[in-house]
Amino acid sequence: QVQLVESGGGVVQPGRSLRLSCAASGFTFSSYSMHWVRQAPGKGLEWVAVISYDGSDKYFADSVKGRFTISRDHSKNTLYLQMNSLRAEDAALYYCAREQHVHHAFDIWGQGTMVTVSS
Amino acid sequence: SYVVTQPPSVSVAPGKTARITCGGNNIGSKSVHWYQQKPGQAPVLVIFYDSDRPSGIPERFSGSNSGNTATLTISRVEAGDEADYYCQVWDSLSDHVFGTGTKVTVL
């Protein structure tokens, strides 16, 4: 079945780095733009980053620009989020999501991986 | 950046109709999607492209978008509809904005 499974979350000190992964299965991963969306505890959804289907275009929310990078490996059907210079405000549940081809809604979501930033 | 606002909460009795708004400047010219999120679960797409329903979503869920307001309507509300609902505005690959979210409480 169509599935996204995130991993890589954990507890990290401020200023350190963490890499999240999102393993895709059940669909042609290389055909879809993919996103990261985060949700701080008790808060709403915040879009973080997008990478186009072929990796040629990448965009980031202002809150993470210059600190986070997004990439994908089609041989592994995996999406990544490299998070550097982490701050307390980056603590959240991070979801990966698939973007529909035509209307650009996020039709498939993973269950999320939790990132805690604490000294 | 584009700002999208939703009411923090909406309360509705079972069997009645809930309407959740999503406000933004000229939002009617953009594509709006809606997500349902129940506690401890990932969001689920319930309406895309203003008013289309993904397969498996009940017909009780409908959407509209015009002017400065998009609306998600839930007819014949059931206890299982209690959740947080988020609108999302798509304008381009680089432009994805979520609304602030609305908690729907079934009385």
gemmi code that builds the backbone of each chain (N, CA, C; Angstrom):
import gemmi

chains = {
    "A": [
        ("GLN", (0.841, -1.191, 0.000), (0.000, 0.000, 0.000), (0.880, 1.246, 0.000)),
        ("VAL", (0.279, 2.349, -0.387), (0.994, 3.614, -0.412), (1.330, 4.022, 1.012)),
        ("GLN", (2.606, 4.315, 1.249), (3.036, 4.562, 2.619), (4.259, 5.461, 2.679)),
        ("LEU", (4.297, 6.290, 3.715), (5.461, 7.095, 4.035), (5.819, 6.832, 5.492)),
        ("VAL", (7.096, 6.542, 5.745), (7.529, 6.249, 7.104), (8.740, 7.107, 7.446)),
        ("GLU", (8.547, 7.999, 8.411), (9.626, 8.883, 8.840), (10.473, 8.231, 9.922)),
        ("SER", (11.719, 8.666, 9.992), (12.619, 8.210, 11.053), (13.708, 9.260, 11.250)),
        ("GLY", (14.485, 9.080, 12.310), (15.618, 9.970, 12.535), (15.423, 10.999, 13.620)),
        ("GLY", (14.220, 11.101, 14.138), (13.983, 12.078, 15.191), (14.687, 11.692, 16.480)),
        ("GLY", (14.731, 12.625, 17.412), (15.365, 12.357, 18.686), (15.600, 13.631, 19.461)),
        ("VAL", (16.390, 13.508, 20.516), (16.736, 14.650, 21.347), (18.108, 15.170, 20.909)),
        ("VAL", (18.179, 16.464, 20.675), (19.426, 17.059, 20.206), (19.634, 18.387, 20.923)),
        ("GLN", (20.879, 18.728, 21.152), (21.192, 19.990, 21.827), (21.055, 21.163, 20.855)),
        ("PRO", (20.743, 22.324, 21.381), (20.701, 23.513, 20.517), (22.027, 23.706, 19.797)),
        ("GLY", (21.929, 24.075, 18.526), (23.112, 24.299, 17.717), (23.619, 23.068, 16.997)),
        ("ARG", (23.105, 21.891, 17.370), (23.560, 20.665, 16.728), (22.718, 20.343, 15.502)),
        ("SER", (23.037, 19.224, 14.864), (22.378, 18.834, 13.618), (21.652, 17.511, 13.767)),
        ("LEU", (20.706, 17.290, 12.857), (19.946, 16.038, 12.820), (19.473, 15.836, 11.394)),
        ("ARG", (19.433, 14.585, 10.950), (18.900, 14.288, 9.619), (17.699, 13.373, 9.740)),
        ("LEU", (16.604, 13.821, 9.175), (15.388, 13.026, 9.137), (15.286, 12.292, 7.801)),
        ("SER", (14.686, 11.126, 7.827), (14.453, 10.349, 6.619), (12.971, 10.037, 6.492)),
        ("CYS", (12.551, 9.841, 5.261), (11.161, 9.477, 4.970), (11.196, 8.416, 3.875)),
        ("ALA", (10.886, 7.180, 4.225), (10.896, 6.080, 3.267), (9.536, 5.942, 2.612)),
        ("ALA", (9.537, 5.967, 1.286), (8.294, 5.877, 0.522), (8.129, 4.483, -0.076)),
        ("SER", (6.896, 4.022, -0.139), (6.618, 2.735, -0.753), (5.206, 2.726, -1.330)),
        ("GLY", (5.002, 1.851, -2.315), (3.674, 1.684, -2.885), (3.325, 2.641, -4.002)),
        ("PHE", (4.238, 3.516, -4.387), (4.001, 4.439, -5.495), (5.333, 4.816, -6.125)),
        ("THR", (5.264, 5.461, -7.295), (6.472, 5.858, -8.025), (7.017, 7.137, -7.409)),
        ("PHE", (7.901, 6.957, -6.452), (8.438, 8.072, -5.647), (9.021, 9.174, -6.527)),
        ("SER", (9.700, 8.787, -7.583), (10.412, 9.749, -8.426), (9.473, 10.637, -9.234)),
        ("SER", (8.174, 10.389, -9.173), (7.211, 11.173, -9.952), (6.548, 12.287, -9.157)),
        ("TYR", (6.817, 12.354, -7.862), (6.081, 13.279, -6.999), (6.978, 14.290, -6.300)),
        ("SER", (6.493, 15.533, -6.214), (7.100, 16.502, -5.306), (6.791, 16.060, -3.879)),
        ("MET", (7.745, 16.304, -2.992), (7.604, 15.860, -1.607), (7.864, 17.017, -0.652)),
        ("HIS", (7.195, 16.972, 0.492), (7.255, 18.065, 1.448), (7.585, 17.559, 2.851)),
        ("TRP", (8.089, 18.487, 3.652), (8.169, 18.321, 5.102), (7.256, 19.357, 5.745)),
        ("VAL", (6.484, 18.916, 6.706), (5.580, 19.772, 7.477), (5.819, 19.450, 8.944)),
        ("ARG", (5.833, 20.474, 9.789), (6.065, 20.207, 11.201), (4.923, 20.752, 12.054)),
        ("GLN", (4.857, 20.199, 13.261), (3.814, 20.598, 14.198), (4.389, 20.593, 15.603)),
        ("ALA", (4.581, 21.777, 16.156), (5.057, 21.881, 17.535), (3.968, 21.376, 18.475)),
        ("PRO", (4.347, 20.893, 19.635), (3.353, 20.340, 20.568), (2.224, 21.323, 20.862)),
        ("GLY", (1.001, 20.887, 20.618), (-0.169, 21.714, 20.884), (-0.393, 22.840, 19.897)),
        ("LYS", (0.387, 22.875, 18.831), (0.291, 23.958, 17.853), (-0.224, 23.452, 16.509)),
        ("GLY", (-0.313, 24.361, 15.544), (-0.820, 24.030, 14.235), (0.258, 23.511, 13.294)),
        ("LEU", (-0.162, 23.249, 12.073), (0.739, 22.744, 11.049), (1.559, 23.889, 10.459)),
        ("GLU", (2.831, 23.630, 10.233), (3.715, 24.616, 9.609), (4.452, 23.948, 8.459)),
        ("TRP", (4.264, 24.455, 7.266), (5.006, 23.947, 6.115), (6.484, 24.294, 6.279)),
        ("VAL", (7.368, 23.343, 5.971), (8.802, 23.519, 6.187), (9.584, 23.611, 4.878)),
        ("ALA", (9.375, 22.633, 3.993), (10.208, 22.581, 2.788), (9.570, 21.692, 1.742)),
        ("VAL", (9.956, 21.914, 0.492), (9.489, 21.105, -0.637), (10.659, 20.836, -1.572)),
        ("ILE", (10.619, 19.679, -2.199), (11.562, 19.339, -3.258), (10.760, 18.804, -4.433)),
        ("SER", (11.061, 19.279, -5.618), (10.334, 18.839, -6.803), (10.632, 17.378, -7.104)),
        ("TYR", (9.835, 16.802, -8.008), (9.925, 15.369, -8.279), (11.328, 14.928, -8.696)),
        ("ASP", (12.023, 15.821, -9.413), (13.354, 15.452, -9.906), (14.480, 16.076, -9.092)),
        ("GLY", (14.122, 16.771, -8.022), (15.134, 17.368, -7.152), (15.700, 18.680, -7.638)),
        ("SER", (15.176, 19.190, -8.743), (15.756, 20.394, -9.328), (15.311, 21.674, -8.625)),
        ("ASP", (14.175, 21.639, -7.979), (13.660, 22.818, -7.277), (13.450, 22.503, -5.799)),
        ("LYS", (13.899, 23.432, -4.976), (13.759, 23.284, -3.528), (13.373, 24.632, -2.937)),
        ("TYR", (12.430, 24.609, -2.005), (12.002, 25.837, -1.356), (11.833, 25.581, 0.137)),
        ("PHE", (12.027, 26.638, 0.916), (12.009, 26.504, 2.370), (11.185, 27.618, 3.009)),
        ("ALA", (10.620, 27.318, 4.149), (9.978, 28.356, 4.940), (11.054, 29.318, 5.441)),
        ("ASP", (10.677, 30.565, 5.622), (11.642, 31.565, 6.093), (12.264, 31.161, 7.425)),
        ("SER", (11.492, 30.470, 8.248), (11.954, 30.106, 9.591), (13.108, 29.103, 9.585)),
        ("VAL", (13.314, 28.415, 8.462), (14.381, 27.401, 8.405), (15.378, 27.666, 7.292)),
        ("LYS", (15.109, 28.679, 6.493), (15.973, 28.963, 5.343), (17.406, 29.209, 5.803)),
        ("GLY", (18.348, 28.569, 5.113), (19.757, 28.715, 5.449), (20.242, 27.733, 6.494)),
        ("ARG", (19.318, 27.056, 7.162), (19.703, 26.079, 8.195), (19.317, 24.654, 7.799)),
        ("PHE", (18.222, 24.500, 7.073), (17.731, 23.177, 6.670), (17.971, 22.976, 5.184)),
        ("THR", (18.244, 21.744, 4.806), (18.283, 21.379, 3.398), (17.413, 20.154, 3.181)),
        ("ILE", (16.914, 20.018, 1.968), (16.049, 18.905, 1.607), (16.673, 18.184, 0.421)),
        ("SER", (16.579, 16.870, 0.419), (17.135, 16.096, -0.685), (16.346, 14.809, -0.823)),
        ("ARG", (16.604, 14.085, -1.927), (15.929, 12.813, -2.148), (16.860, 11.854, -2.871)),
        ("ASP", (16.664, 10.576, -2.612), (17.449, 9.515, -3.239), (16.471, 8.549, -3.891)),
        ("HIS", (16.409, 8.597, -5.209), (15.431, 7.765, -5.904), (15.808, 6.284, -5.879)),
        ("SER", (17.085, 5.990, -5.742), (17.498, 4.585, -5.667), (17.026, 3.949, -4.358)),
        ("LYS", (16.795, 4.777, -3.352), (16.342, 4.280, -2.046), (14.900, 4.677, -1.750)),
        ("ASN", (14.261, 5.377, -2.670), (12.888, 5.868, -2.455), (12.776, 6.597, -1.119)),
        ("THR", (13.729, 7.468, -0.872), (13.799, 8.131, 0.431), (13.980, 9.636, 0.291)),
        ("LEU", (13.246, 10.352, 1.126), (13.317, 11.810, 1.241), (14.088, 12.134, 2.514)),
        ("TYR", (14.855, 13.220, 2.484), (15.649, 13.606, 3.653), (15.408, 15.068, 4.028)),
        ("LEU", (15.616, 15.351, 5.299), (15.653, 16.729, 5.772), (16.872, 16.857, 6.683)),
        ("GLN", (17.855, 17.610, 6.225), (19.038, 17.874, 7.030), (18.805, 19.161, 7.810)),
        ("MET", (18.854, 19.048, 9.119), (18.563, 20.194, 9.973), (19.827, 20.575, 10.740)),
        ("ASN", (20.323, 21.754, 10.462), (21.536, 22.255, 11.127), (21.192, 23.425, 12.028)),
        ("SER", (22.103, 23.737, 12.929), (21.940, 24.888, 13.838), (20.556, 24.879, 14.487)),
        ("LEU", (20.206, 23.758, 15.051), (18.857, 23.599, 15.592), (18.609, 24.536, 16.774)),
        ("ARG", (17.375, 25.005, 16.843), (16.946, 25.925, 17.880), (15.798, 25.300, 18.673)),
        ("ALA", (15.534, 25.857, 19.816), (14.436, 25.343, 20.636), (13.123, 25.366, 19.869)),
        ("GLU", (12.943, 26.390, 19.051), (11.684, 26.533, 18.307), (11.546, 25.553, 17.154)),
        ("ASP", (12.581, 24.770, 16.879), (12.481, 23.739, 15.850), (11.893, 22.442, 16.408)),
        ("ALA", (11.712, 22.375, 17.716), (11.154, 21.176, 18.332), (9.722, 20.963, 17.844)),
        ("ALA", (9.484, 19.795, 17.288), (8.172, 19.525, 16.695), (8.102, 18.083, 16.209)),
        ("LEU", (6.900, 17.687, 15.848), (6.689, 16.428, 15.121), (6.822, 16.758, 13.640)),
        ("TYR", (7.715, 16.075, 12.970), (7.982, 16.350, 11.567), (7.327, 15.275, 10.701)),
        ("TYR", (6.463, 15.730, 9.797), (5.789, 14.844, 8.853), (6.385, 15.028, 7.457)),
        ("CYS", (6.477, 13.938, 6.716), (6.690, 14.071, 5.281), (5.341, 13.839, 4.602)),
        ("ALA", (5.174, 14.444, 3.442), (3.894, 14.360, 2.747), (4.116, 14.377, 1.238)),
        ("ARG", (3.248, 13.666, 0.534), (3.308, 13.621, -0.929), (2.370, 14.667, -1.498)),
        ("GLU", (2.810, 15.357, -2.517), (1.970, 16.348, -3.186), (1.306, 15.733, -4.403)),
        ("GLN", (-0.003, 15.902, -4.510), (-0.742, 15.443, -5.685), (-0.143, 16.059, -6.946)),
        ("HIS", (-0.296, 15.343, -8.061), (0.236, 15.844, -9.321), (-0.472, 17.100, -9.811)),
        ("VAL", (-1.789, 17.075, -9.830), (-2.519, 18.121, -10.547), (-2.916, 19.270, -9.628)),
        ("HIS", (-3.507, 18.952, -8.513), (-4.076, 20.002, -7.674), (-3.229, 20.353, -6.456)),
        ("HIS", (-2.121, 19.645, -6.264), (-1.083, 20.040, -5.321), (-1.458, 19.948, -3.852)),
        ("ALA", (-2.485, 19.205, -3.539), (-2.778, 18.937, -2.130), (-1.844, 17.837, -1.634)),
        ("PHE", (-1.740, 17.709, -0.335), (-0.896, 16.683, 0.262), (-1.775, 15.462, 0.539)),
        ("ASP", (-1.716, 14.479, -0.350), (-2.677, 13.384, -0.262), (-2.201, 12.201, 0.566)),
        ("ILE", (-0.920, 12.097, 0.799), (-0.388, 11.022, 1.624), (0.560, 11.633, 2.665)),
        ("TRP", (0.389, 11.241, 3.918), (1.215, 11.728, 5.020), (1.817, 10.536, 5.770)),
        ("GLY", (2.997, 10.742, 6.294), (3.553, 9.764, 7.212), (3.000, 9.989, 8.607)),
        ("GLN", (3.457, 9.201, 9.555), (3.006, 9.331, 10.932), (3.850, 10.300, 11.746)),
        ("GLY", (4.954, 10.740, 11.185), (5.762, 11.752, 11.843), (6.895, 11.187, 12.689)),
        ("THR", (7.925, 12.019, 12.867), (9.034, 11.691, 13.748), (9.310, 12.912, 14.623)),
        ("MET", (9.498, 12.682, 15.898), (9.576, 13.772, 16.871), (10.999, 14.279, 17.048)),
        ("VAL", (11.149, 15.586, 16.998), (12.441, 16.220, 17.245), (12.323, 17.082, 18.507)),
        ("THR", (13.194, 16.833, 19.453), (13.251, 17.611, 20.693), (14.593, 18.312, 20.746)),
        ("VAL", (14.565, 19.604, 20.963), (15.803, 20.375, 21.058), (15.939, 20.866, 22.497)),
        ("SER", (16.940, 20.318, 23.174), (17.103, 20.637, 24.589), (18.532, 20.398, 25.032)),
        ("SER", (18.979, 21.253, 25.918), (20.331, 21.086, 26.447), (20.317, 20.172, 27.677)),
    ],
    "B": [
        ("SER", (4.590, 37.373, 3.586), (4.049, 36.103, 3.126), (2.523, 36.098, 3.308)),
        ("TYR", (1.894, 35.216, 2.576), (0.436, 35.156, 2.587), (-0.077, 34.699, 3.943)),
        ("VAL", (-1.088, 35.396, 4.454), (-1.644, 35.085, 5.766), (-3.040, 34.494, 5.604)),
        ("VAL", (-3.261, 33.390, 6.302), (-4.542, 32.685, 6.232), (-5.091, 32.542, 7.651)),
        ("THR", (-6.329, 32.942, 7.866), (-6.890, 32.911, 9.215), (-8.107, 31.999, 9.299)),
        ("GLN", (-8.206, 31.302, 10.412), (-9.354, 30.442, 10.703), (-9.858, 30.759, 12.110)),
        ("PRO", (-11.143, 30.538, 12.366), (-11.627, 30.687, 13.741), (-11.023, 29.586, 14.603)),
        ("PRO", (-10.657, 29.891, 15.844), (-10.022, 28.877, 16.695), (-10.920, 27.675, 16.975)),
        ("SER", (-12.212, 27.919, 17.061), (-13.103, 26.814, 17.421), (-14.491, 27.002, 16.817)),
        ("VAL", (-15.126, 25.866, 16.598), (-16.514, 25.815, 16.139), (-17.194, 24.686, 16.907)),
        ("SER", (-18.347, 24.976, 17.448), (-19.118, 23.954, 18.153), (-20.410, 23.682, 17.399)),
        ("VAL", (-20.789, 22.407, 17.345), (-21.974, 22.029, 16.574), (-22.637, 20.827, 17.217)),
        ("ALA", (-23.954, 20.796, 17.194), (-24.691, 19.649, 17.718), (-24.719, 18.523, 16.691)),
        ("PRO", (-24.791, 17.303, 17.146), (-24.879, 16.176, 16.206), (-26.064, 16.330, 15.271)),
        ("GLY", (-25.833, 16.004, 13.993), (-26.889, 16.105, 13.008), (-27.011, 17.467, 12.357)),
        ("LYS", (-26.363, 18.464, 12.930), (-26.403, 19.814, 12.369), (-25.240, 20.035, 11.405)),
        ("THR", (-25.148, 21.263, 10.918), (-24.114, 21.609, 9.935), (-23.044, 22.499, 10.555)),
        ("ALA", (-21.781, 22.127, 10.304), (-20.651, 22.936, 10.755), (-20.024, 23.618, 9.547)),
        ("ARG", (-19.728, 24.875, 9.708), (-19.052, 25.630, 8.642), (-17.776, 26.226, 9.208)),
        ("ILE", (-16.671, 25.933, 8.564), (-15.361, 26.404, 8.996), (-14.806, 27.300, 7.907)),
        ("THR", (-14.442, 28.513, 8.285), (-13.973, 29.459, 7.283), (-12.452, 29.571, 7.277)),
        ("CYS", (-11.974, 30.030, 6.141), (-10.538, 30.210, 5.925), (-10.404, 31.517, 5.153)),
        ("GLY", (-9.876, 32.532, 5.814), (-9.829, 33.853, 5.212), (-8.452, 34.251, 4.725)),
        ("GLY", (-8.416, 34.897, 3.578), (-7.164, 35.386, 3.025), (-7.441, 36.351, 1.893)),
        ("ASN", (-6.510, 37.226, 1.642), (-6.684, 38.231, 0.599), (-6.839, 37.572, -0.772)),
        ("ASN", (-8.027, 37.754, -1.361), (-8.320, 37.198, -2.687), (-8.072, 35.694, -2.748)),
        ("ILE", (-8.426, 35.017, -1.670), (-8.201, 33.570, -1.601), (-8.958, 32.823, -2.696)),
        ("GLY", (-10.021, 33.449, -3.189), (-10.814, 32.834, -4.234), (-10.042, 32.598, -5.528)),
        ("SER", (-8.908, 33.269, -5.690), (-8.091, 33.100, -6.890), (-7.037, 32.003, -6.714)),
        ("LYS", (-7.019, 31.403, -5.530), (-6.023, 30.369, -5.222), (-6.713, 29.027, -4.980)),
        ("SER", (-5.921, 27.993, -4.952), (-6.430, 26.648, -4.698), (-6.369, 26.362, -3.197)),
        ("VAL", (-7.484, 25.920, -2.635), (-7.555, 25.679, -1.194), (-7.848, 24.201, -0.920)),
        ("HIS", (-7.116, 23.669, 0.027), (-7.302, 22.279, 0.440), (-7.624, 22.248, 1.934)),
        ("TRP", (-8.275, 21.202, 2.379), (-8.658, 21.054, 3.779), (-8.204, 19.707, 4.329)),
        ("TYR", (-7.717, 19.739, 5.571), (-7.244, 18.540, 6.243), (-7.945, 18.375, 7.585)),
        ("GLN", (-8.198, 17.133, 7.920), (-8.748, 16.782, 9.230), (-7.645, 16.115, 10.031)),
        ("GLN", (-7.466, 16.528, 11.289), (-6.476, 15.894, 12.137), (-7.096, 15.546, 13.484)),
        ("LYS", (-7.149, 14.274, 13.760), (-7.632, 13.803, 15.057), (-6.452, 13.652, 16.006)),
        ("PRO", (-6.696, 13.709, 17.314), (-5.589, 13.657, 18.297), (-4.687, 12.452, 18.095)),
        ("GLY", (-3.388, 12.707, 18.059), (-2.402, 11.648, 17.926), (-2.282, 11.046, 16.543)),
        ("GLN", (-2.944, 11.658, 15.566), (-2.903, 11.119, 14.202), (-2.370, 12.157, 13.217)),
        ("ALA", (-1.899, 11.654, 12.096), (-1.460, 12.537, 11.020), (-2.673, 13.180, 10.344)),
        ("PRO", (-2.473, 14.328, 9.721), (-3.587, 14.957, 8.977), (-4.054, 14.061, 7.839)),
        ("VAL", (-5.332, 14.210, 7.510), (-5.953, 13.491, 6.402), (-6.606, 14.507, 5.483)),
        ("LEU", (-6.356, 14.389, 4.192), (-6.963, 15.281, 3.205), (-8.452, 14.980, 3.077)),
        ("VAL", (-9.298, 15.998, 3.257), (-10.740, 15.778, 3.131), (-11.351, 16.532, 1.959)),
        ("ILE", (-10.738, 17.655, 1.563), (-11.181, 18.418, 0.399), (-9.956, 18.966, -0.308)),
        ("PHE", (-9.906, 18.855, -1.635), (-8.821, 19.464, -2.383), (-9.385, 20.294, -3.532)),
        ("TYR", (-8.591, 21.220, -4.007), (-8.996, 22.071, -5.134), (-10.353, 22.717, -4.850)),
        ("ASP", (-10.459, 23.297, -3.699), (-11.635, 24.045, -3.218), (-12.809, 23.146, -2.821)),
        ("SER", (-13.143, 22.155, -3.669), (-14.411, 21.456, -3.429), (-14.410, 19.986, -3.821)),
        ("ASP", (-13.277, 19.450, -4.220), (-13.229, 18.032, -4.602), (-12.952, 17.160, -3.381)),
        ("ARG", (-13.568, 15.971, -3.390), (-13.378, 15.026, -2.281), (-12.520, 13.856, -2.714)),
        ("PRO", (-11.497, 13.524, -1.910), (-10.740, 12.292, -2.211), (-11.645, 11.077, -2.023)),
        ("SER", (-11.262, 9.992, -2.644), (-12.052, 8.772, -2.464), (-12.030, 8.361, -0.992)),
        ("GLY", (-13.176, 7.930, -0.504), (-13.289, 7.497, 0.881), (-13.764, 8.571, 1.838)),
        ("ILE", (-13.807, 9.801, 1.372), (-14.307, 10.895, 2.222), (-15.815, 11.019, 2.008)),
        ("PRO", (-16.581, 11.032, 3.088), (-18.047, 11.086, 2.955), (-18.530, 12.336, 2.224)),
        ("GLU", (-19.663, 12.194, 1.543), (-20.261, 13.328, 0.837), (-20.684, 14.441, 1.784)),
        ("ARG", (-20.746, 14.142, 3.064), (-21.110, 15.165, 4.048), (-20.082, 16.308, 4.090)),
        ("PHE", (-18.894, 16.038, 3.584), (-17.847, 17.054, 3.551), (-17.883, 17.752, 2.197)),
        ("SER", (-17.969, 19.081, 2.219), (-17.971, 19.842, 0.987), (-17.213, 21.142, 1.187)),
        ("GLY", (-16.822, 21.762, 0.079), (-16.052, 22.986, 0.179), (-16.440, 23.999, -0.874)),
        ("SER", (-16.135, 25.259, -0.578), (-16.357, 26.334, -1.531), (-15.276, 27.387, -1.324)),
        ("ASN", (-15.106, 28.230, -2.337), (-14.052, 29.248, -2.243), (-14.404, 30.413, -3.158)),
        ("SER", (-14.512, 31.589, -2.573), (-14.854, 32.771, -3.366), (-14.426, 34.025, -2.611)),
        ("GLY", (-14.005, 35.018, -3.374), (-13.641, 36.281, -2.750), (-12.495, 36.137, -1.764)),
        ("ASN", (-12.737, 36.514, -0.536), (-11.705, 36.447, 0.500), (-11.919, 35.316, 1.502)),
        ("THR", (-12.851, 34.400, 1.178), (-13.166, 33.325, 2.128), (-13.388, 31.983, 1.447)),
        ("ALA", (-12.713, 30.972, 1.978), (-12.991, 29.581, 1.609), (-13.713, 28.944, 2.795)),
        ("THR", (-14.595, 28.000, 2.492), (-15.400, 27.392, 3.549), (-15.441, 25.881, 3.409)),
        ("LEU", (-15.222, 25.210, 4.523), (-15.438, 23.765, 4.629), (-16.761, 23.567, 5.360)),
        ("THR", (-17.647, 22.807, 4.739), (-18.950, 22.531, 5.336), (-19.054, 21.052, 5.653)),
        ("ILE", (-19.438, 20.749, 6.887), (-19.675, 19.370, 7.291), (-21.158, 19.250, 7.622)),
        ("SER", (-21.873, 18.492, 6.809), (-23.319, 18.310, 7.010), (-23.579, 17.090, 7.883)),
        ("ARG", (-24.703, 17.121, 8.549), (-25.110, 15.981, 9.400), (-23.935, 15.517, 10.265)),
        ("VAL", (-23.436, 16.423, 11.045), (-22.232, 16.180, 11.836), (-22.388, 14.978, 12.760)),
        ("GLU", (-21.322, 14.191, 12.824), (-21.277, 13.011, 13.688), (-20.193, 13.207, 14.748)),
        ("ALA", (-20.263, 12.420, 15.805), (-19.267, 12.524, 16.877), (-17.853, 12.295, 16.336)),
        ("GLY", (-17.733, 11.423, 15.348), (-16.435, 11.108, 14.767), (-15.817, 12.229, 13.957)),
        ("ASP", (-16.581, 13.299, 13.736), (-16.051, 14.453, 12.989), (-15.292, 15.402, 13.904)),
        ("GLU", (-15.338, 15.148, 15.194), (-14.633, 16.011, 16.137), (-13.130, 15.904, 15.886)),
        ("ALA", (-12.498, 17.021, 15.577), (-11.097, 17.039, 15.165), (-10.660, 18.480, 14.944)),
        ("ASP", (-9.373, 18.648, 14.656), (-8.860, 19.929, 14.193), (-8.894, 19.926, 12.668)),
        ("TYR", (-9.267, 21.047, 12.097), (-9.327, 21.175, 10.643), (-8.441, 22.338, 10.201)),
        ("TYR", (-7.632, 22.069, 9.182), (-6.716, 23.065, 8.669), (-6.985, 23.310, 7.183)),
        ("CYS", (-7.042, 24.561, 6.796), (-7.043, 24.868, 5.377), (-5.590, 25.074, 4.942)),
        ("GLN", (-5.364, 24.898, 3.668), (-4.043, 25.095, 3.087), (-4.236, 25.779, 1.752)),
        ("VAL", (-3.447, 26.787, 1.526), (-3.543, 27.539, 0.276), (-2.326, 27.226, -0.573)),
        ("TRP", (-2.586, 26.844, -1.825), (-1.490, 26.585, -2.760), (-1.514, 27.651, -3.845)),
        ("ASP", (-0.370, 28.283, -4.036), (-0.284, 29.289, -5.100), (0.794, 28.920, -6.114)),
        ("SER", (1.803, 28.191, -5.669), (2.876, 27.726, -6.539), (3.687, 26.711, -5.757)),
        ("LEU", (4.671, 26.078, -6.408), (5.493, 25.082, -5.716), (6.138, 25.674, -4.472)),
        ("SER", (6.439, 26.949, -4.527), (7.151, 27.580, -3.412), (6.217, 28.212, -2.390)),
        ("ASP", (4.930, 28.084, -2.613), (3.981, 28.848, -1.822), (2.899, 27.954, -1.230)),
        ("HIS", (3.173, 27.409, -0.058), (2.209, 26.568, 0.642), (2.000, 27.153, 2.031)),
        ("VAL", (0.781, 27.511, 2.343), (0.508, 28.118, 3.648), (-0.653, 27.390, 4.305)),
        ("PHE", (-0.455, 27.026, 5.548), (-1.540, 26.430, 6.324), (-2.258, 27.499, 7.134)),
        ("GLY", (-3.551, 27.311, 7.267), (-4.308, 28.153, 8.169), (-3.961, 27.823, 9.607)),
        ("THR", (-4.507, 28.604, 10.507), (-4.188, 28.489, 11.924), (-4.894, 27.320, 12.602)),
        ("GLY", (-5.852, 26.733, 11.921), (-6.537, 25.564, 12.456), (-7.793, 25.901, 13.231)),
        ("THR", (-8.788, 25.034, 13.110), (-10.059, 25.197, 13.819), (-10.402, 23.891, 14.521)),
        ("LYS", (-10.655, 23.995, 15.806), (-11.070, 22.811, 16.560), (-12.592, 22.695, 16.491)),
        ("VAL", (-13.061, 21.598, 15.931), (-14.501, 21.345, 15.858), (-14.913, 20.451, 17.022)),
        ("THR", (-15.825, 20.965, 17.824), (-16.348, 20.222, 18.965), (-17.793, 19.831, 18.678)),
        ("VAL", (-18.077, 18.555, 18.847), (-19.455, 18.066, 18.672), (-20.100, 18.006, 20.050)),
        ("LEU", (-21.137, 18.783, 20.219), (-21.766, 18.950, 21.530), (-22.490, 17.693, 22.020)),
    ],
}
model = gemmi.Model(1)
for chain_id, residues in chains.items():
    chain = gemmi.Chain(chain_id)
    for i, (resn, *xyz) in enumerate(residues, 1):
        res = gemmi.Residue()
        res.name, res.seqid = resn, gemmi.SeqId(i, " ")
        for name, pos in zip(("N", "CA", "C"), xyz):
            atom = gemmi.Atom()
            atom.name, atom.element = name, gemmi.Element(name[0])
            atom.pos, atom.b_iso = gemmi.Position(*pos), 0.0
            res.add_atom(atom)
        chain.add_residue(res)
    model.add_chain(chain)
structure = gemmi.Structure()
structure.add_model(model)
structure.setup_entities()
